[in-house]
Amino acid sequence: MLINDALAGKHALVCGASQGIGQACAIELAKAGARVTVLARNRETLNDTVQALSAFGSGHRSVVCDLADTRQLSETMATIGPDVDILVCNSGGPAPGPLTEAGAAALETAFQQHVVSNLLLVQAFTPHMKKQKYGRVINIISTSVKVPLPNLGVSNVVRGATASAAKTFANELGPFGITVNNILPGFTKTQRLEQIIGGRQNKTGADRADVEKSLLSDVPAGRFAEAQETAYACVFLASPFAAYINGINLPVDGGRTGCL
Ligand SMILES: NC(=O)c1ccc[n+]([C@@H]2O[C@H](COP(=O)([O-])OP(=O)(O)OC[C@H]3O[C@@H](n4cnc5c(N)ncnc54)[C@H](OP(=O)(O)O)[C@@H]3O)[C@@H](O)[C@H]2O)c1
């Protein structure tokens, strides 16, 4: 079997797919044959994404939803229907800043958007996956589940919770042919990276070139990633080729994470 056809007949729901890593995952999943539903808050950029997907098969669609809003998410899941085979849980990262300065509201919103939404999405679609004896849940989170990142306090906390939930789901769902894995992107050329660079500039007063140099000093590959490079890992984990890979954290970080 070629990876090109590996996802023919599968329906993928990709959250946070109007730009960046989520959008790249949607495109690569469609290229591998999946029918893709993309979810995010901005209707216009979602429409552009569906337009881009139409070059790779038919039946792709978009749904507008704020993952931080539980009621909206429940309504949205009802419109999608139960037949999702591949679920990519992804959205925007919490605002940068030290944890010691984080407001309770920021932590609550981040938990809602990342941890509670993840629970509801998994619960909604695993009955279908169990029937099919095939299911893939892929969380796009962060290398901070291995080593907490400076100035990303709230993010570090919610990523740990998401990773722990994923390992728990992996144990509970593994017997049904469903795998649950986390992809941990490194510094990737998207708007999130712009936010991270801006956050460091604000905190240190350094200029952009110096911030980039300091970020890259820890990356053996010596460059930032393209979003597509993370998407390739997503397609592999979504495919039948990855059936025996369950409950892992997969860094796609150019070798940056300093632990095994
Ligand atoms: N890029 C990096 O260097 C990097 C490194 C490590 C980890 N990560 C993490 O990987 C994930 C994806 O990163 P990215 O760089 O692709 O981010 P991005 O460019 O900021 O894209 C985030 C996507 O999520 C959607 N989104 C944001 N908030 C949402 C919400 N409340 N409900 C539904 N959709 C929402 C955004 O669309 P709308 O605004 O239209 O909703 C957009 O499509 C993030 O969690 C990020 O923190 C990124």
PDBQT file of the ligand as one rigid body, heavy atoms in Angstrom, charges set to zero:
ROOT
HETATM    1  N1  LIG A 301       4.404  27.110  15.502  1.00  0.00    +0.000 N 
HETATM    2  C1  LIG A 301       5.208  26.732  16.484  1.00  0.00    +0.000 C 
HETATM    3  O1  LIG A 301       6.391  27.078  16.520  1.00  0.00    +0.000 OA
HETATM    4  C2  LIG A 301       4.674  25.802  17.565  1.00  0.00    +0.000 A 
HETATM    5  C3  LIG A 301       5.598  25.198  18.430  1.00  0.00    +0.000 A 
HETATM    6  C4  LIG A 301       5.128  24.343  19.427  1.00  0.00    +0.000 A 
HETATM    7  C5  LIG A 301       3.776  24.133  19.563  1.00  0.00    +0.000 A 
HETATM    8  N2  LIG A 301       2.911  24.732  18.709  1.00  0.00    +0.000 N 
HETATM    9  C6  LIG A 301       1.499  24.508  18.934  1.00  0.00    +0.000 C 
HETATM   10  O2  LIG A 301       0.922  23.805  17.851  1.00  0.00    +0.000 OA
HETATM   11  C7  LIG A 301      -0.436  24.230  17.670  1.00  0.00    +0.000 C 
HETATM   12  C8  LIG A 301      -0.633  24.754  16.248  1.00  0.00    +0.000 C 
HETATM   13  O3  LIG A 301       0.300  25.763  16.051  1.00  0.00    +0.000 OA
HETATM   14  P1  LIG A 301       0.312  26.778  14.817  1.00  0.00    +0.000 P 
HETATM   15  O4  LIG A 301       1.672  27.322  14.804  1.00  0.00    +0.000 OA
HETATM   16  O5  LIG A 301      -0.229  26.144  13.596  1.00  0.00    +0.000 OA
HETATM   17  O6  LIG A 301      -0.709  27.889  15.351  1.00  0.00    +0.000 OA
HETATM   18  P2  LIG A 301      -1.460  29.041  14.554  1.00  0.00    +0.000 P 
HETATM   19  O7  LIG A 301      -0.757  29.404  13.297  1.00  0.00    +0.000 OA
HETATM   20  O8  LIG A 301      -1.691  30.106  15.574  1.00  0.00    +0.000 OA
HETATM   21  O9  LIG A 301      -2.863  28.378  14.151  1.00  0.00    +0.000 OA
HETATM   22  C9  LIG A 301      -3.791  28.045  15.123  1.00  0.00    +0.000 C 
HETATM   23  C10 LIG A 301      -5.063  27.511  14.471  1.00  0.00    +0.000 C 
HETATM   24  O10 LIG A 301      -6.011  27.221  15.496  1.00  0.00    +0.000 OA
HETATM   25  C11 LIG A 301      -7.222  27.944  15.277  1.00  0.00    +0.000 C 
HETATM   26  N3  LIG A 301      -7.738  28.332  16.582  1.00  0.00    +0.000 N 
HETATM   27  C12 LIG A 301      -7.170  29.157  17.495  1.00  0.00    +0.000 A 
HETATM   28  N4  LIG A 301      -7.960  29.256  18.570  1.00  0.00    +0.000 NA
HETATM   29  C13 LIG A 301      -9.053  28.500  18.333  1.00  0.00    +0.000 A 
HETATM   30  C14 LIG A 301     -10.231  28.213  19.072  1.00  0.00    +0.000 A 
HETATM   31  N5  LIG A 301     -10.446  28.753  20.276  1.00  0.00    +0.000 N 
HETATM   32  N6  LIG A 301     -11.156  27.393  18.522  1.00  0.00    +0.000 NA
HETATM   33  C15 LIG A 301     -10.959  26.849  17.302  1.00  0.00    +0.000 A 
HETATM   34  N7  LIG A 301      -9.856  27.072  16.565  1.00  0.00    +0.000 NA
HETATM   35  C16 LIG A 301      -8.922  27.891  17.071  1.00  0.00    +0.000 A 
HETATM   36  C17 LIG A 301      -6.794  29.148  14.425  1.00  0.00    +0.000 C 
HETATM   37  O11 LIG A 301      -7.847  29.623  13.583  1.00  0.00    +0.000 OA
HETATM   38  P3  LIG A 301      -8.922  30.720  14.041  1.00  0.00    +0.000 P 
HETATM   39  O12 LIG A 301      -8.147  31.866  14.583  1.00  0.00    +0.000 OA
HETATM   40  O13 LIG A 301      -9.662  30.982  12.785  1.00  0.00    +0.000 OA
HETATM   41  O14 LIG A 301      -9.777  30.056  15.064  1.00  0.00    +0.000 OA
HETATM   42  C18 LIG A 301      -5.740  28.495  13.533  1.00  0.00    +0.000 C 
HETATM   43  O15 LIG A 301      -6.339  27.803  12.468  1.00  0.00    +0.000 OA
HETATM   44  C19 LIG A 301      -0.687  25.307  18.738  1.00  0.00    +0.000 C 
HETATM   45  O16 LIG A 301      -1.259  24.749  19.878  1.00  0.00    +0.000 OA
HETATM   46  C20 LIG A 301       0.716  25.794  19.026  1.00  0.00    +0.000 C 
HETATM   47  O17 LIG A 301       0.841  26.412  20.299  1.00  0.00    +0.000 OA
HETATM   48  C21 LIG A 301       3.323  25.547  17.709  1.00  0.00    +0.000 A 
ENDROOT
TORSDOF 0
